[in-house]
């Protein structure tokens, strides 16, 4: 279920040393602000480092599960654990590559909708929080 954002609102960004606030009157302004922020973070070099070949996990000695099944005792346990660690590391590495490429393409292509999607997807990451806060339109004593 999607809820439509009430405009105007405030885009609140949680950075390392401060909160930043942008007034957004409509979706177009939201996308422009998102592109401004994502582009600045991307160009800074601190937020979205490009994954390198050196960071790609190297496969363990045994990657064929049929071969591992033939091993005995502790050797089998170690081989299974190393294979699971490799698969997890490879999955995370390729997710990082895909994220980097999506961010890079949004900035290069000046695509504010994708920039906003990227910011929202990384909302729970340290120093990268984003939130849209509606303005109050009245006051009631609570």
Backbone as CSV, one residue per row, in Angstrom:
resi,resn,N_x,N_y,N_z,CA_x,CA_y,CA_z,C_x,C_y,C_z
1,UNK,0.850,-1.173,0.000,0.000,0.000,0.000,0.895,1.234,0.000
2,UNK,0.687,2.115,-0.930,1.499,3.308,-0.998,0.677,4.498,-0.538
3,UNK,1.337,5.383,0.182,0.655,6.578,0.626,1.263,7.764,-0.099
4,UNK,0.435,8.662,-0.539,0.899,9.835,-1.268,1.450,10.836,-0.261
5,UNK,2.626,11.359,-0.581,3.270,12.334,0.292,2.535,13.671,0.204
6,UNK,2.157,14.237,1.352,1.529,15.563,1.309,2.599,16.639,1.072
7,UNK,2.389,17.421,0.058,3.300,18.535,-0.223,2.600,19.815,0.167
8,UNK,3.283,20.840,0.575,4.725,20.904,0.759,5.150,20.159,2.023
9,UNK,6.435,19.819,2.068,6.991,19.133,3.227,8.476,19.478,3.335
10,UNK,9.118,18.896,4.314,10.538,19.135,4.543,11.282,17.819,4.349
11,UNK,12.325,17.857,3.534,13.221,16.718,3.383,14.306,16.887,4.440
12,UNK,14.393,15.917,5.337,15.372,15.965,6.427,16.434,14.914,6.137
13,UNK,17.680,15.359,6.115,18.812,14.459,5.859,19.677,14.367,7.105
14,UNK,19.983,13.146,7.510,20.873,12.910,8.644,22.264,12.657,8.081
15,UNK,23.161,13.606,8.292,24.544,13.477,7.836,25.417,13.165,9.053
16,UNK,26.717,13.050,8.835,27.617,12.689,9.930,27.633,13.747,11.035
17,UNK,27.734,15.016,10.650,27.894,16.070,11.648,26.711,17.027,11.739
18,UNK,25.663,16.781,10.984,24.554,17.731,10.991,23.307,17.115,10.374
19,UNK,22.218,17.816,10.562,20.982,17.538,9.845,20.833,18.632,8.800
20,UNK,20.380,18.256,7.619,20.118,19.222,6.558,18.628,19.203,6.269
21,UNK,18.083,20.372,5.947,16.647,20.495,5.715,16.403,21.177,4.374
22,UNK,15.545,20.570,3.555,15.172,21.140,2.267,13.654,21.268,2.214
23,UNK,13.186,22.447,1.856,11.757,22.637,1.607,11.457,22.026,0.242
24,UNK,10.456,21.150,0.168,10.042,20.580,-1.110,8.545,20.819,-1.279
25,UNK,8.212,21.566,-2.317,6.822,21.939,-2.551,6.074,20.898,-3.368
26,UNK,6.838,20.056,-4.103,6.203,19.057,-4.965,7.217,17.949,-5.277
27,UNK,6.772,16.971,-6.011,7.635,15.824,-6.318,8.839,16.224,-7.161
28,UNK,8.671,17.174,-8.058,9.785,17.631,-8.886,10.890,18.228,-8.013
29,UNK,10.512,19.047,-7.039,11.510,19.625,-6.133,12.159,18.554,-5.262
30,UNK,11.388,17.559,-4.873,11.944,16.443,-4.108,13.022,15.741,-4.924
31,UNK,12.726,15.476,-6.178,13.693,14.783,-7.041,14.932,15.640,-7.288
32,UNK,14.740,16.955,-7.444,15.908,17.835,-7.620,16.770,17.856,-6.363
33,UNK,16.136,17.912,-5.202,16.885,17.904,-3.938,17.604,16.568,-3.755
34,UNK,16.929,15.473,-4.078,17.535,14.146,-3.951,18.749,14.029,-4.861
35,UNK,18.639,14.541,-6.075,19.756,14.490,-7.015,20.913,15.357,-6.526
36,UNK,20.603,16.511,-5.973,21.625,17.386,-5.409,22.394,16.664,-4.295
37,UNK,21.659,16.026,-3.394,22.276,15.337,-2.260,23.051,14.109,-2.719
38,UNK,22.424,13.270,-3.532,23.095,12.046,-3.994,24.342,12.399,-4.792
39,UNK,24.235,13.406,-5.664,25.396,13.831,-6.447,26.522,14.341,-5.572
40,UNK,26.174,15.127,-4.570,27.198,15.636,-3.642,27.868,14.513,-2.866
41,UNK,27.067,13.580,-2.394,27.630,12.439,-1.668,28.505,11.590,-2.589
42,UNK,28.044,11.387,-3.811,28.786,10.560,-4.770,30.130,11.215,-5.102
43,UNK,30.101,12.500,-5.394,31.338,13.192,-5.776,32.305,13.352,-4.604
44,UNK,31.800,13.324,-3.383,32.681,13.489,-2.217,33.677,12.347,-2.094
45,UNK,33.284,11.174,-2.585,34.164,10.015,-2.490,34.092,9.284,-1.159
46,UNK,33.338,9.821,-0.197,33.269,9.203,1.123,32.088,8.253,1.280
47,UNK,31.008,8.517,0.586,29.793,7.750,0.803,29.711,6.472,-0.024
48,UNK,30.080,6.554,-1.285,29.833,5.451,-2.198,31.110,5.060,-2.933
49,UNK,32.050,4.410,-2.257,33.276,4.013,-2.948,32.988,2.931,-3.986
50,UNK,33.711,2.990,-5.076,33.535,2.002,-6.138,34.141,0.671,-5.691
51,UNK,33.363,-0.402,-5.705,33.925,-1.718,-5.354,35.008,-2.107,-6.366
52,UNK,36.091,-2.649,-5.860,37.218,-3.004,-6.728,37.329,-4.513,-6.879
53,UNK,38.053,-4.936,-7.904,38.284,-6.374,-8.128,38.999,-6.994,-6.935
54,UNK,39.855,-6.215,-6.296,40.593,-6.727,-5.138,39.671,-7.047,-3.965
55,UNK,38.531,-6.387,-3.897,37.574,-6.629,-2.817,36.673,-7.827,-3.092
56,UNK,36.662,-8.287,-4.330,35.803,-9.424,-4.684,36.299,-10.670,-3.956
57,UNK,35.418,-11.373,-3.284,35.826,-12.576,-2.553,36.383,-13.642,-3.502
58,UNK,37.411,-14.300,-3.045,38.017,-15.377,-3.823,37.395,-16.709,-3.398
59,UNK,37.116,-17.574,-4.366,36.482,-18.851,-4.019,37.416,-19.738,-3.193
60,UNK,36.844,-20.539,-2.317,37.664,-21.471,-1.532,38.127,-22.635,-2.406
61,UNK,38.911,-23.511,-1.831,39.444,-24.661,-2.577,38.332,-25.559,-3.107
62,UNK,37.287,-25.744,-2.310,36.184,-26.608,-2.715,34.927,-25.761,-2.935
63,UNK,34.431,-25.763,-4.163,33.192,-25.039,-4.448,32.100,-25.973,-4.960
64,UNK,32.490,-27.177,-5.333,31.525,-28.160,-5.833,30.953,-28.912,-4.633
65,UNK,29.659,-28.766,-4.429,29.025,-29.382,-3.261,29.083,-30.905,-3.310
66,UNK,29.136,-31.465,-4.504,29.275,-32.922,-4.624,30.638,-33.364,-4.112
67,UNK,31.673,-32.594,-4.404,33.010,-32.905,-3.886,33.051,-32.749,-2.375
68,UNK,32.432,-31.704,-1.883,32.423,-31.458,-0.433,31.706,-32.593,0.282
69,UNK,30.643,-33.106,-0.314,29.880,-34.196,0.299,30.745,-35.440,0.489
70,UNK,31.779,-35.620,-0.313,32.668,-36.780,-0.205,33.672,-36.638,0.933
71,UNK,33.866,-35.396,1.416,34.812,-35.179,2.510,34.235,-35.736,3.807
72,UNK,35.091,-35.929,4.780,34.683,-36.501,6.066,35.001,-35.543,7.217
73,UNK,34.200,-35.647,8.239,34.449,-34.985,9.517,34.664,-33.489,9.436
74,UNK,35.721,-33.048,10.125,36.007,-31.628,10.262,36.340,-30.991,8.914
75,UNK,36.933,-31.763,8.002,37.271,-31.226,6.679,36.008,-30.831,5.924
76,UNK,34.996,-31.658,6.042,33.720,-31.368,5.397,33.083,-30.125,6.024
77,UNK,33.098,-30.048,7.353,32.527,-28.896,8.054,33.227,-27.598,7.654
78,UNK,34.549,-27.632,7.590,35.320,-26.446,7.214,35.008,-26.050,5.773
79,UNK,34.973,-27.030,4.878,34.695,-26.749,3.465,33.299,-26.149,3.299
80,UNK,32.310,-26.681,4.000,30.950,-26.151,3.917,30.882,-24.722,4.458
81,UNK,31.567,-24.480,5.575,31.574,-23.145,6.161,32.256,-22.141,5.230
82,UNK,33.385,-22.532,4.651,34.096,-21.623,3.739,33.288,-21.350,2.476
83,UNK,32.591,-22.360,1.977,31.754,-22.157,0.799,30.600,-21.213,1.121
84,UNK,29.973,-21.388,2.274,28.867,-20.504,2.679,29.369,-19.069,2.847
85,UNK,30.546,-18.893,3.460,31.124,-17.560,3.636,31.430,-16.922,2.286
86,UNK,31.952,-17.720,1.363,32.250,-17.210,0.026,30.969,-16.770,-0.684
87,UNK,29.938,-17.593,-0.644,28.683,-17.249,-1.319,28.081,-15.975,-0.736
88,UNK,28.114,-15.859,0.581,27.583,-14.658,1.232,28.403,-13.430,0.833
89,UNK,29.717,-13.557,0.887,30.589,-12.444,0.516,30.421,-12.038,-0.939
90,UNK,30.286,-13.016,-1.827,30.090,-12.721,-3.250,28.755,-12.016,-3.472
91,UNK,27.716,-12.491,-2.787,26.396,-11.855,-2.925,26.464,-10.404,-2.476
92,UNK,27.092,-10.154,-1.331,27.208,-8.787,-0.824,28.050,-7.918,-1.752
93,UNK,29.122,-8.471,-2.285,29.983,-7.721,-3.200,29.194,-7.290,-4.432
94,UNK,28.466,-8.229,-5.035,27.734,-7.893,-6.252,26.547,-6.972,-5.977
95,UNK,25.989,-7.031,-4.770,24.970,-6.057,-4.385,25.591,-4.662,-4.290
96,UNK,26.799,-4.586,-3.726,27.504,-3.300,-3.647,27.810,-2.745,-5.038
97,UNK,28.213,-3.621,-5.957,28.488,-3.198,-7.334,27.211,-2.647,-7.970
98,UNK,26.097,-3.360,-7.800,24.832,-2.920,-8.387,24.388,-1.583,-7.783
99,UNK,24.540,-1.426,-6.481,24.177,-0.170,-5.819,25.040,0.968,-6.336
100,UNK,26.351,0.741,-6.404,27.256,1.771,-6.911,26.867,2.179,-8.331
101,UNK,26.621,1.196,-9.188,26.259,1.488,-10.579,24.949,2.267,-10.673
102,UNK,23.984,1.909,-9.836,22.693,2.608,-9.852,22.867,4.063,-9.421
103,UNK,23.656,4.283,-8.379,23.915,5.644,-7.904,24.667,6.437,-8.968
104,UNK,25.708,5.858,-9.515,26.507,6.522,-10.560,25.619,6.889,-11.754
105,UNK,24.787,5.958,-12.193,23.926,6.199,-13.349,22.874,7.276,-13.059
106,UNK,22.354,7.303,-11.833,21.378,8.336,-11.469,22.020,9.711,-11.509
107,UNK,23.242,9.817,-10.989,23.943,11.102,-10.965,24.319,11.519,-12.387
108,UNK,24.900,10.617,-13.146,25.301,10.949,-14.527,24.103,11.291,-15.397
109,UNK,23.013,10.546,-15.234,21.825,10.759,-16.042,20.890,11.827,-15.498
110,UNK,21.275,12.416,-14.356,20.454,13.449,-13.710,19.009,12.974,-13.512
111,UNK,18.883,11.749,-13.003,17.570,11.142,-12.790,17.178,11.291,-11.324
112,UNK,16.380,12.312,-11.035,15.991,12.608,-9.660,15.125,11.549,-9.019
113,UNK,14.266,10.881,-9.815,13.409,9.827,-9.249,14.260,8.661,-8.771
114,UNK,15.253,8.273,-9.554,16.154,7.188,-9.146,17.023,7.652,-7.980
115,UNK,17.444,8.906,-7.996,18.234,9.444,-6.885,17.448,9.343,-5.577
116,UNK,16.162,9.708,-5.627,15.325,9.606,-4.432,15.193,8.153,-3.997
117,UNK,15.009,7.245,-4.945,14.903,5.816,-4.614,16.202,5.326,-3.969
118,UNK,17.342,5.780,-4.466,18.634,5.385,-3.888,18.775,5.895,-2.459
119,UNK,18.397,7.147,-2.239,18.483,7.701,-0.882,17.580,6.941,0.081
120,UNK,16.360,6.643,-0.362,15.434,5.893,0.504,15.966,4.492,0.795
121,UNK,16.565,3.848,-0.200,17.068,2.483,-0.023,18.209,2.440,0.989
122,UNK,18.945,3.539,1.129,20.090,3.584,2.030,19.755,4.310,3.336
123,UNK,18.487,4.515,3.613,18.034,5.285,4.759,18.560,4.763,6.092
124,UNK,18.724,3.463,6.236,19.149,2.893,7.517,20.661,2.822,7.684
125,UNK,21.398,3.302,6.701,22.857,3.265,6.773,23.345,4.487,7.553
126,UNK,24.374,4.277,8.362,24.915,5.346,9.187,25.245,6.573,8.340
127,UNK,24.838,7.748,8.800,25.075,9.049,8.168,24.295,9.253,6.871
128,UNK,23.310,8.430,6.564,22.591,8.568,5.306,21.076,8.600,5.479
129,UNK,20.600,8.974,6.634,19.169,8.968,6.873,18.425,10.029,6.077
130,UNK,17.239,9.681,5.612,16.356,10.634,4.921,14.939,10.460,5.463
131,UNK,14.225,11.578,5.504,12.846,11.527,5.969,12.096,12.719,5.384
132,UNK,10.858,12.478,5.005,9.979,13.568,4.585,9.030,13.868,5.734
133,UNK,8.995,15.116,6.142,8.164,15.516,7.269,7.156,16.551,6.783
134,UNK,5.893,16.258,7.009,4.824,17.177,6.596,4.804,18.388,7.525
135,UNK,4.459,19.522,6.966,4.264,20.713,7.779,2.978,20.570,8.583
136,UNK,2.973,21.174,9.745,1.749,21.212,10.542,0.817,22.257,9.926
137,UNK,-0.465,21.956,9.938,-1.426,22.915,9.389,-2.358,23.470,10.471
138,UNK,-2.115,23.073,11.681,-2.934,23.566,12.778,-2.240,23.269,14.100
139,UNK,-2.916,23.633,15.171,-2.336,23.402,16.485,-3.420,22.954,17.429
140,UNK,-3.115,21.882,18.165,-4.019,21.421,19.206,-3.187,21.147,20.448
141,UNK,-3.724,21.519,21.573,-3.057,21.242,22.844,-3.219,19.747,23.121
142,UNK,-2.114,19.104,23.438,-2.178,17.671,23.729,-2.037,17.391,25.184
